[in-house]
């Protein structure tokens, strides 16, 4: 998984990744590009539809943004932190991008969602339209077993037996 975190020079980043895949064609079979930013996925797919792409998404994305911003020298503006309507709109938009219709709009092949959000109902929706689901960050053996039994790929930072 090549996770794209670019937020400023997205077209330039897309050209670099496209060039990387064209220079090393084995990457088409062995790698995919993922990002929380839908525009990264959209920009990359416009250049090269052969690159497998995935949207990383989670409900309450704005909560993650606020929490992570507190650990940096640039905290988010207070009007954003306290504006529940704005945050709801942003969270709703990003969840729509993670829906089967949103993924199709972006040209994404895979859905990557936080493991605690995966349910049988969720899987039924995505498997019905042949979208491969990845769950992150799966670190418990029981979680891994249930997900594997339900044909969900996992992203982990834990070694399993």
Secondary structure, 3 states (H helix, E strand, C coil): CEECCCCCCHHHHHHHHHHHHHHCCCHHHHCCEEECCHHHHHHHHHHCCCCCEEEEECCCHHHHHHHHHCCCCCCCCHHHHCCHHHHHHHHHHHHHHHCHHHHHHHCCCEEEEEHHHCCHHHHHHHHHCCCEEEEECCCCHHHHHHHHHCCCEECCCCCCC
